[in-house]
Amino acid sequence: MSELDLILIGPPGAGKGTQAANLVEDFGLPYIATGDILRAAVKDGTELGKKAKGYMDAGDLVPDDVIVGVVAERLEDDDTRDGFVLDGFPRTIPQAEALDRSLDEMGRRLTAVLCIDVPDDVLVKRISGRRICPDGHVYHVDFHPPKREDVCDTDGKPLEQRPDDAPDKVKRRLEVYHEQTAPLVDFYDDRGLLHRFDGTRSKDEVRDHIRATLSTLRLEETA
Ligand code: AMP
């Protein structure tokens, strides 16, 4: 059976991270989230982090040439042999074209693009209540509160709001999504790769829907 090379797209707060974690668990694939890679680079003060920080703090995208090489290199690691789950990349048409070229060079092609749709008003509510611990555990003040306010249940560390989850930054990130990333929906639809999911449904329903879609794809592949 060929690899499962998957992309998750959708606006910030659509639940891509949650569904990616399910895919990792269900299929044992490596999770490649460019937002996580960039946040780690900022924290470590690397060259990449220095280039990215200003854009990220403003809720803007980092330039394509900053991120494209990072992903191309990551995809060459051994653990992507059976596939990968890309979250947060591509975010623009030039990034999507660069990804096609990288995969082409590796003799691979995307299996599916999973697009999670959620209306903006729901997203604003979800993102502005999001809290994270330094180790990445994610909570929500209303929908998934920690047992003790502002403290991580898992490791007892204080919870914080991501700087770009502040309300004015969220508005900017949604604008950027609609302007620069939403065109990818048509881009992948034209290539017959797009599968849409209703991200206002429960996490489990979205998970089941994604599983069913991928099972159908695999059945088609072996037919
Ligand atoms: P995320 O965690 O995916 O919401 O990403 C957080 C921030 O990292 C974004 O608002 C961008 O500033 C930056 N970023 C992440 N992925 C990309 C990408 N593929 N292209 C450009 N900027 C990105």
Residues whose N, C-alpha, C, O or C-beta is under 5 A from the ligand:
A	BS01	AMP	P12 T34 G35 D36 L38 Y55 M56 G59 D60 L61 V62 I67 G88 F89 P90 R91
